Amino acid sequence: MNIKRIFGAVLTILGIIGLIYTGSQLINKSEGYTTLIVVGVIGLIFFFSGIGLVKNTKDEA
């Protein structure tokens, strides 16, 4: 099992959780917009870096 793929999957899941949290708080009209922007940007970074790790890691037996 490749550690990079596992780490990429974990980053992707954390990114999805951050994006869902940001979206739900925006829908609920939360007042902490600065926090939401930070969580949203970090969620995007985690999501795309996780996808990139999973996509670019070669599966070696």
HTML snippet that shows the backbone in 3Dmol.js (N, CA, C, O; Angstrom):
<script src="https://3Dmol.org/build/3Dmol-min.js"></script>
<div id="view" style="width:600px;height:400px;position:relative"></div>
<script>
const pdb = `
ATOM      1  N   MET A   1       0.845  -1.178   0.000  1.00  0.00           N
ATOM      2  CA  MET A   1       0.000   0.000   0.000  1.00  0.00           C
ATOM      3  C   MET A   1       0.894   1.246   0.000  1.00  0.00           C
ATOM      4  O   MET A   1       1.880   1.325   0.732  1.00  0.00           O
ATOM      5  N   ASN A   2       0.533   2.177  -0.811  1.00  0.00           N
ATOM      6  CA  ASN A   2       1.367   3.357  -0.988  1.00  0.00           C
ATOM      7  C   ASN A   2       0.962   4.463  -0.013  1.00  0.00           C
ATOM      8  O   ASN A   2      -0.206   4.848   0.044  1.00  0.00           O
ATOM      9  N   ILE A   3       1.917   4.967   0.743  1.00  0.00           N
ATOM     10  CA  ILE A   3       1.654   6.002   1.742  1.00  0.00           C
ATOM     11  C   ILE A   3       1.161   7.292   1.078  1.00  0.00           C
ATOM     12  O   ILE A   3       0.298   7.981   1.623  1.00  0.00           O
ATOM     13  N   LYS A   4       1.710   7.619  -0.099  1.00  0.00           N
ATOM     14  CA  LYS A   4       1.286   8.849  -0.779  1.00  0.00           C
ATOM     15  C   LYS A   4      -0.185   8.797  -1.158  1.00  0.00           C
ATOM     16  O   LYS A   4      -0.887   9.802  -1.050  1.00  0.00           O
ATOM     17  N   ARG A   5      -0.658   7.643  -1.597  1.00  0.00           N
ATOM     18  CA  ARG A   5      -2.081   7.514  -1.943  1.00  0.00           C
ATOM     19  C   ARG A   5      -2.975   7.658  -0.712  1.00  0.00           C
ATOM     20  O   ARG A   5      -4.027   8.295  -0.766  1.00  0.00           O
ATOM     21  N   ILE A   6      -2.543   7.060   0.390  1.00  0.00           N
ATOM     22  CA  ILE A   6      -3.325   7.170   1.629  1.00  0.00           C
ATOM     23  C   ILE A   6      -3.360   8.621   2.087  1.00  0.00           C
ATOM     24  O   ILE A   6      -4.418   9.132   2.452  1.00  0.00           O
ATOM     25  N   PHE A   7      -2.209   9.286   2.071  1.00  0.00           N
ATOM     26  CA  PHE A   7      -2.142  10.687   2.472  1.00  0.00           C
ATOM     27  C   PHE A   7      -2.982  11.557   1.535  1.00  0.00           C
ATOM     28  O   PHE A   7      -3.641  12.496   1.982  1.00  0.00           O
ATOM     29  N   GLY A   8      -2.959  11.245   0.236  1.00  0.00           N
ATOM     30  CA  GLY A   8      -3.780  11.981  -0.723  1.00  0.00           C
ATOM     31  C   GLY A   8      -5.261  11.800  -0.454  1.00  0.00           C
ATOM     32  O   GLY A   8      -6.038  12.749  -0.560  1.00  0.00           O
ATOM     33  N   ALA A   9      -5.657  10.569  -0.104  1.00  0.00           N
ATOM     34  CA  ALA A   9      -7.064  10.316   0.210  1.00  0.00           C
ATOM     35  C   ALA A   9      -7.484  11.061   1.474  1.00  0.00           C
ATOM     36  O   ALA A   9      -8.586  11.606   1.537  1.00  0.00           O
ATOM     37  N   VAL A  10      -6.612  11.086   2.478  1.00  0.00           N
ATOM     38  CA  VAL A  10      -6.919  11.804   3.722  1.00  0.00           C
ATOM     39  C   VAL A  10      -7.045  13.307   3.452  1.00  0.00           C
ATOM     40  O   VAL A  10      -7.964  13.956   3.952  1.00  0.00           O
ATOM     41  N   LEU A  11      -6.120  13.854   2.662  1.00  0.00           N
ATOM     42  CA  LEU A  11      -6.205  15.280   2.326  1.00  0.00           C
ATOM     43  C   LEU A  11      -7.484  15.596   1.554  1.00  0.00           C
ATOM     44  O   LEU A  11      -8.119  16.623   1.791  1.00  0.00           O
ATOM     45  N   THR A  12      -7.855  14.721   0.641  1.00  0.00           N
ATOM     46  CA  THR A  12      -9.071  14.931  -0.128  1.00  0.00           C
ATOM     47  C   THR A  12     -10.297  14.931   0.780  1.00  0.00           C
ATOM     48  O   THR A  12     -11.175  15.783   0.642  1.00  0.00           O
ATOM     49  N   ILE A  13     -10.358  13.983   1.700  1.00  0.00           N
ATOM     50  CA  ILE A  13     -11.494  13.910   2.623  1.00  0.00           C
ATOM     51  C   ILE A  13     -11.540  15.137   3.526  1.00  0.00           C
ATOM     52  O   ILE A  13     -12.615  15.687   3.766  1.00  0.00           O
ATOM     53  N   LEU A  14     -10.388  15.572   4.030  1.00  0.00           N
ATOM     54  CA  LEU A  14     -10.356  16.787   4.857  1.00  0.00           C
ATOM     55  C   LEU A  14     -10.795  18.010   4.057  1.00  0.00           C
ATOM     56  O   LEU A  14     -11.493  18.879   4.579  1.00  0.00           O
ATOM     57  N   GLY A  15     -10.391  18.078   2.802  1.00  0.00           N
ATOM     58  CA  GLY A  15     -10.814  19.185   1.949  1.00  0.00           C
ATOM     59  C   GLY A  15     -12.309  19.190   1.728  1.00  0.00           C
ATOM     60  O   GLY A  15     -12.941  20.246   1.766  1.00  0.00           O
ATOM     61  N   ILE A  16     -12.884  18.017   1.498  1.00  0.00           N
ATOM     62  CA  ILE A  16     -14.332  17.918   1.303  1.00  0.00           C
ATOM     63  C   ILE A  16     -15.062  18.346   2.570  1.00  0.00           C
ATOM     64  O   ILE A  16     -16.062  19.060   2.505  1.00  0.00           O
ATOM     65  N   ILE A  17     -14.558  17.909   3.721  1.00  0.00           N
ATOM     66  CA  ILE A  17     -15.193  18.293   4.992  1.00  0.00           C
ATOM     67  C   ILE A  17     -15.129  19.811   5.183  1.00  0.00           C
ATOM     68  O   ILE A  17     -16.110  20.428   5.598  1.00  0.00           O
ATOM     69  N   GLY A  18     -13.975  20.409   4.881  1.00  0.00           N
ATOM     70  CA  GLY A  18     -13.851  21.862   5.010  1.00  0.00           C
ATOM     71  C   GLY A  18     -14.776  22.611   4.065  1.00  0.00           C
ATOM     72  O   GLY A  18     -15.360  23.626   4.443  1.00  0.00           O
ATOM     73  N   LEU A  19     -14.914  22.121   2.844  1.00  0.00           N
ATOM     74  CA  LEU A  19     -15.798  22.778   1.885  1.00  0.00           C
ATOM     75  C   LEU A  19     -17.269  22.623   2.269  1.00  0.00           C
ATOM     76  O   LEU A  19     -18.055  23.555   2.100  1.00  0.00           O
ATOM     77  N   ILE A  20     -17.639  21.461   2.781  1.00  0.00           N
ATOM     78  CA  ILE A  20     -19.022  21.257   3.232  1.00  0.00           C
ATOM     79  C   ILE A  20     -19.324  22.147   4.431  1.00  0.00           C
ATOM     80  O   ILE A  20     -20.404  22.732   4.517  1.00  0.00           O
ATOM     81  N   TYR A  21     -18.372  22.250   5.354  1.00  0.00           N
ATOM     82  CA  TYR A  21     -18.566  23.124   6.517  1.00  0.00           C
ATOM     83  C   TYR A  21     -18.744  24.576   6.074  1.00  0.00           C
ATOM     84  O   TYR A  21     -19.634  25.276   6.556  1.00  0.00           O
ATOM     85  N   THR A  22     -17.895  25.019   5.158  1.00  0.00           N
ATOM     86  CA  THR A  22     -17.988  26.393   4.667  1.00  0.00           C
ATOM     87  C   THR A  22     -19.322  26.642   3.989  1.00  0.00           C
ATOM     88  O   THR A  22     -19.969  27.661   4.225  1.00  0.00           O
ATOM     89  N   GLY A  23     -19.727  25.710   3.149  1.00  0.00           N
ATOM     90  CA  GLY A  23     -21.008  25.859   2.459  1.00  0.00           C
ATOM     91  C   GLY A  23     -22.188  25.886   3.406  1.00  0.00           C
ATOM     92  O   GLY A  23     -23.102  26.693   3.237  1.00  0.00           O
ATOM     93  N   SER A  24     -22.182  25.012   4.402  1.00  0.00           N
ATOM     94  CA  SER A  24     -23.303  24.990   5.338  1.00  0.00           C
ATOM     95  C   SER A  24     -23.353  26.261   6.190  1.00  0.00           C
ATOM     96  O   SER A  24     -24.438  26.754   6.500  1.00  0.00           O
ATOM     97  N   GLN A  25     -22.200  26.788   6.567  1.00  0.00           N
ATOM     98  CA  GLN A  25     -22.191  28.016   7.352  1.00  0.00           C
ATOM     99  C   GLN A  25     -22.608  29.227   6.516  1.00  0.00           C
ATOM    100  O   GLN A  25     -23.237  30.153   7.028  1.00  0.00           O
ATOM    101  N   LEU A  26     -22.256  29.218   5.233  1.00  0.00           N
ATOM    102  CA  LEU A  26     -22.707  30.311   4.363  1.00  0.00           C
ATOM    103  C   LEU A  26     -24.213  30.275   4.163  1.00  0.00           C
ATOM    104  O   LEU A  26     -24.862  31.319   4.110  1.00  0.00           O
ATOM    105  N   ILE A  27     -24.768  29.078   4.051  1.00  0.00           N
ATOM    106  CA  ILE A  27     -26.218  28.950   3.891  1.00  0.00           C
ATOM    107  C   ILE A  27     -26.936  29.412   5.158  1.00  0.00           C
ATOM    108  O   ILE A  27     -28.002  30.024   5.087  1.00  0.00           O
ATOM    109  N   ASN A  28     -26.339  29.115   6.325  1.00  0.00           N
ATOM    110  CA  ASN A  28     -26.939  29.531   7.600  1.00  0.00           C
ATOM    111  C   ASN A  28     -26.667  30.993   7.929  1.00  0.00           C
ATOM    112  O   ASN A  28     -27.066  31.477   8.988  1.00  0.00           O
ATOM    113  N   LYS A  29     -25.990  31.696   7.027  1.00  0.00           N
ATOM    114  CA  LYS A  29     -25.669  33.113   7.189  1.00  0.00           C
ATOM    115  C   LYS A  29     -24.898  33.385   8.479  1.00  0.00           C
ATOM    116  O   LYS A  29     -25.287  34.217   9.299  1.00  0.00           O
ATOM    117  N   SER A  30     -23.804  32.662   8.629  1.00  0.00           N
ATOM    118  CA  SER A  30     -22.933  32.846   9.790  1.00  0.00           C
ATOM    119  C   SER A  30     -22.265  34.218   9.719  1.00  0.00           C
ATOM    120  O   SER A  30     -22.102  34.774   8.633  1.00  0.00           O
ATOM    121  N   GLU A  31     -21.882  34.760  10.866  1.00  0.00           N
ATOM    122  CA  GLU A  31     -21.303  36.101  10.919  1.00  0.00           C
ATOM    123  C   GLU A  31     -19.788  36.115  10.777  1.00  0.00           C
ATOM    124  O   GLU A  31     -19.213  37.163  10.481  1.00  0.00           O
ATOM    125  N   GLY A  32     -19.125  34.981  10.979  1.00  0.00           N
ATOM    126  CA  GLY A  32     -17.669  34.945  10.928  1.00  0.00           C
ATOM    127  C   GLY A  32     -17.149  34.717   9.526  1.00  0.00           C
ATOM    128  O   GLY A  32     -16.651  33.635   9.216  1.00  0.00           O
ATOM    129  N   TYR A  33     -17.260  35.727   8.670  1.00  0.00           N
ATOM    130  CA  TYR A  33     -16.872  35.556   7.273  1.00  0.00           C
ATOM    131  C   TYR A  33     -15.367  35.350   7.107  1.00  0.00           C
ATOM    132  O   TYR A  33     -14.938  34.639   6.198  1.00  0.00           O
ATOM    133  N   THR A  34     -14.574  35.956   7.963  1.00  0.00           N
ATOM    134  CA  THR A  34     -13.126  35.783   7.861  1.00  0.00           C
ATOM    135  C   THR A  34     -12.750  34.326   8.116  1.00  0.00           C
ATOM    136  O   THR A  34     -11.930  33.755   7.397  1.00  0.00           O
ATOM    137  N   THR A  35     -13.345  33.738   9.130  1.00  0.00           N
ATOM    138  CA  THR A  35     -13.091  32.334   9.429  1.00  0.00           C
ATOM    139  C   THR A  35     -13.549  31.442   8.292  1.00  0.00           C
ATOM    140  O   THR A  35     -12.867  30.481   7.935  1.00  0.00           O
ATOM    141  N   LEU A  36     -14.704  31.758   7.722  1.00  0.00           N
ATOM    142  CA  LEU A  36     -15.221  30.950   6.620  1.00  0.00           C
ATOM    143  C   LEU A  36     -14.324  31.034   5.393  1.00  0.00           C
ATOM    144  O   LEU A  36     -14.134  30.039   4.693  1.00  0.00           O
ATOM    145  N   ILE A  37     -13.777  32.200   5.130  1.00  0.00           N
ATOM    146  CA  ILE A  37     -12.872  32.347   3.984  1.00  0.00           C
ATOM    147  C   ILE A  37     -11.621  31.511   4.205  1.00  0.00           C
ATOM    148  O   ILE A  37     -11.157  30.835   3.287  1.00  0.00           O
ATOM    149  N   VAL A  38     -11.072  31.550   5.413  1.00  0.00           N
ATOM    150  CA  VAL A  38      -9.867  30.783   5.720  1.00  0.00           C
ATOM    151  C   VAL A  38     -10.146  29.283   5.609  1.00  0.00           C
ATOM    152  O   VAL A  38      -9.372  28.551   4.993  1.00  0.00           O
ATOM    153  N   VAL A  39     -11.240  28.831   6.199  1.00  0.00           N
ATOM    154  CA  VAL A  39     -11.578  27.407   6.140  1.00  0.00           C
ATOM    155  C   VAL A  39     -11.849  26.978   4.701  1.00  0.00           C
ATOM    156  O   VAL A  39     -11.448  25.886   4.299  1.00  0.00           O
ATOM    157  N   GLY A  40     -12.518  27.815   3.927  1.00  0.00           N
ATOM    158  CA  GLY A  40     -12.798  27.491   2.531  1.00  0.00           C
ATOM    159  C   GLY A  40     -11.537  27.392   1.689  1.00  0.00           C
ATOM    160  O   GLY A  40     -11.405  26.479   0.875  1.00  0.00           O
ATOM    161  N   VAL A  41     -10.612  28.322   1.875  1.00  0.00           N
ATOM    162  CA  VAL A  41      -9.363  28.307   1.107  1.00  0.00           C
ATOM    163  C   VAL A  41      -8.516  27.098   1.498  1.00  0.00           C
ATOM    164  O   VAL A  41      -7.951  26.429   0.633  1.00  0.00           O
ATOM    165  N   ILE A  42      -8.427  26.819   2.793  1.00  0.00           N
ATOM    166  CA  ILE A  42      -7.668  25.644   3.233  1.00  0.00           C
ATOM    167  C   ILE A  42      -8.327  24.366   2.721  1.00  0.00           C
ATOM    168  O   ILE A  42      -7.637  23.425   2.327  1.00  0.00           O
ATOM    169  N   GLY A  43      -9.654  24.329   2.724  1.00  0.00           N
ATOM    170  CA  GLY A  43     -10.365  23.173   2.177  1.00  0.00           C
ATOM    171  C   GLY A  43     -10.068  22.974   0.709  1.00  0.00           C
ATOM    172  O   GLY A  43      -9.867  21.842   0.267  1.00  0.00           O
ATOM    173  N   LEU A  44     -10.037  24.058  -0.062  1.00  0.00           N
ATOM    174  CA  LEU A  44      -9.700  23.953  -1.487  1.00  0.00           C
ATOM    175  C   LEU A  44      -8.271  23.464  -1.692  1.00  0.00           C
ATOM    176  O   LEU A  44      -8.017  22.619  -2.550  1.00  0.00           O
ATOM    177  N   ILE A  45      -7.342  23.996  -0.907  1.00  0.00           N
ATOM    178  CA  ILE A  45      -5.946  23.576  -1.026  1.00  0.00           C
ATOM    179  C   ILE A  45      -5.811  22.088  -0.699  1.00  0.00           C
ATOM    180  O   ILE A  45      -5.158  21.346  -1.433  1.00  0.00           O
ATOM    181  N   PHE A  46      -6.425  21.653   0.399  1.00  0.00           N
ATOM    182  CA  PHE A  46      -6.362  20.236   0.769  1.00  0.00           C
ATOM    183  C   PHE A  46      -6.992  19.364  -0.306  1.00  0.00           C
ATOM    184  O   PHE A  46      -6.444  18.323  -0.667  1.00  0.00           O
ATOM    185  N   PHE A  47      -8.142  19.786  -0.816  1.00  0.00           N
ATOM    186  CA  PHE A  47      -8.855  18.988  -1.806  1.00  0.00           C
ATOM    187  C   PHE A  47      -8.024  18.799  -3.068  1.00  0.00           C
ATOM    188  O   PHE A  47      -7.836  17.673  -3.528  1.00  0.00           O
ATOM    189  N   PHE A  48      -7.526  19.898  -3.628  1.00  0.00           N
ATOM    190  CA  PHE A  48      -6.794  19.790  -4.884  1.00  0.00           C
ATOM    191  C   PHE A  48      -5.426  19.139  -4.719  1.00  0.00           C
ATOM    192  O   PHE A  48      -4.966  18.442  -5.624  1.00  0.00           O
ATOM    193  N   SER A  49      -4.769  19.352  -3.580  1.00  0.00           N
ATOM    194  CA  SER A  49      -3.488  18.677  -3.375  1.00  0.00           C
ATOM    195  C   SER A  49      -3.698  17.180  -3.153  1.00  0.00           C
ATOM    196  O   SER A  49      -2.879  16.374  -3.594  1.00  0.00           O
ATOM    197  N   GLY A  50      -4.768  16.800  -2.485  1.00  0.00           N
ATOM    198  CA  GLY A  50      -5.073  15.380  -2.300  1.00  0.00           C
ATOM    199  C   GLY A  50      -5.401  14.694  -3.608  1.00  0.00           C
ATOM    200  O   GLY A  50      -4.935  13.584  -3.867  1.00  0.00           O
ATOM    201  N   ILE A  51      -6.203  15.349  -4.438  1.00  0.00           N
ATOM    202  CA  ILE A  51      -6.533  14.798  -5.750  1.00  0.00           C
ATOM    203  C   ILE A  51      -5.259  14.657  -6.581  1.00  0.00           C
ATOM    204  O   ILE A  51      -5.069  13.650  -7.262  1.00  0.00           O
ATOM    205  N   GLY A  52      -4.397  15.654  -6.525  1.00  0.00           N
ATOM    206  CA  GLY A  52      -3.149  15.600  -7.276  1.00  0.00           C
ATOM    207  C   GLY A  52      -2.239  14.467  -6.821  1.00  0.00           C
ATOM    208  O   GLY A  52      -1.610  13.804  -7.646  1.00  0.00           O
ATOM    209  N   LEU A  53      -2.165  14.241  -5.509  1.00  0.00           N
ATOM    210  CA  LEU A  53      -1.350  13.142  -4.997  1.00  0.00           C
ATOM    211  C   LEU A  53      -1.874  11.789  -5.451  1.00  0.00           C
ATOM    212  O   LEU A  53      -1.101  10.930  -5.876  1.00  0.00           O
ATOM    213  N   VAL A  54      -3.172  11.600  -5.362  1.00  0.00           N
ATOM    214  CA  VAL A  54      -3.757  10.327  -5.765  1.00  0.00           C
ATOM    215  C   VAL A  54      -3.589  10.117  -7.268  1.00  0.00           C
ATOM    216  O   VAL A  54      -3.297   9.010  -7.719  1.00  0.00           O
ATOM    217  N   LYS A  55      -3.771  11.168  -8.020  1.00  0.00           N
ATOM    218  CA  LYS A  55      -3.711  11.075  -9.485  1.00  0.00           C
ATOM    219  C   LYS A  55      -2.288  10.837  -9.992  1.00  0.00           C
ATOM    220  O   LYS A  55      -2.099  10.052 -10.921  1.00  0.00           O
ATOM    221  N   ASN A  56      -1.299  11.483  -9.416  1.00  0.00           N
ATOM    222  CA  ASN A  56       0.062  11.426  -9.924  1.00  0.00           C
ATOM    223  C   ASN A  56       0.923  10.328  -9.313  1.00  0.00           C
ATOM    224  O   ASN A  56       2.047  10.115  -9.767  1.00  0.00           O
ATOM    225  N   THR A  57       0.434   9.633  -8.308  1.00  0.00           N
ATOM    226  CA  THR A  57       1.197   8.556  -7.690  1.00  0.00           C
ATOM    227  C   THR A  57       0.997   7.271  -8.481  1.00  0.00           C
ATOM    228  O   THR A  57      -0.129   6.826  -8.706  1.00  0.00           O
ATOM    229  N   LYS A  58       2.113   6.688  -8.896  1.00  0.00           N
ATOM    230  CA  LYS A  58       2.036   5.448  -9.662  1.00  0.00           C
ATOM    231  C   LYS A  58       1.846   4.273  -8.727  1.00  0.00           C
ATOM    232  O   LYS A  58       2.441   4.218  -7.651  1.00  0.00           O
ATOM    233  N   ASP A  59       1.029   3.353  -9.136  1.00  0.00           N
ATOM    234  CA  ASP A  59       0.741   2.177  -8.339  1.00  0.00           C
ATOM    235  C   ASP A  59       1.766   1.096  -8.652  1.00  0.00           C
ATOM    236  O   ASP A  59       1.728   0.482  -9.718  1.00  0.00           O
ATOM    237  N   GLU A  60       2.678   0.868  -7.720  1.00  0.00           N
ATOM    238  CA  GLU A  60       3.727  -0.129  -7.925  1.00  0.00           C
ATOM    239  C   GLU A  60       3.465  -1.338  -7.040  1.00  0.00           C
ATOM    240  O   GLU A  60       3.149  -1.201  -5.859  1.00  0.00           O
ATOM    241  N   ALA A  61       3.595  -2.492  -7.611  1.00  0.00           N
ATOM    242  CA  ALA A  61       3.338  -3.726  -6.847  1.00  0.00           C
ATOM    243  C   ALA A  61       4.576  -4.202  -6.125  1.00  0.00           C
ATOM    244  O   ALA A  61       4.535  -5.223  -5.438  1.00  0.00           O
TER     245      ALA A  61
END
`;
const viewer = $3Dmol.createViewer("view");
viewer.addModel(pdb, "pdb");
viewer.setStyle({}, {cartoon: {color: "spectrum"}});
viewer.zoomTo();
viewer.render();
</script>
